[in-house]
Amino acid sequence: MTRKNNAPNTEQLLTSFSFVNKYELFQFCISTVESSIEDIQSQMRELVSEAANDSKSTAGDKHETGRAMMQLAQEQLGKQLQEAEFKRSTLARIDAHAPHTQVAEGSIVTTSDNTLFIAAPMGKIHFEGKDVFVISAQSPLGKLIIGKAAGESVFFNQRTIAILDVA
């Protein structure tokens, strides 16, 4: 039987995230995390500078409240920086050139619901006109699909998710 239209077949759709695109997605994730780290570090430098300038002022209770707020902001930024550095170290372990037939860290997984990149806990990103969920292997869904192959399915959030392709 010959095809009469120019619509892509299932195989073409499933391989739309090819080997090269996986590397580009990986690079995009690294760039996003690096940018986040730089932004957080810049905010931390600003707070330190503000604290140094503020310490020259002696406005009593108002001064103490301001210092306490800056201290809290520094702690929050410290936590954000720690999370971003964890994402960077997680991404550093991935070989973006490795092909996968079973879901593992570094796999792009096309499911009946979404496209997943098993990497670091980054959530939904928009890449090349497509939404991709970047999740860690330790996430609830990640734990379920690790080791699975195309054609298998998992039950997650009270629904069945079919694994269509693993790259």
Order of alpha helices (4+ residues) and beta strands (2+ residues): alpha-alpha-alpha-beta-beta-beta-beta-alpha-beta-beta
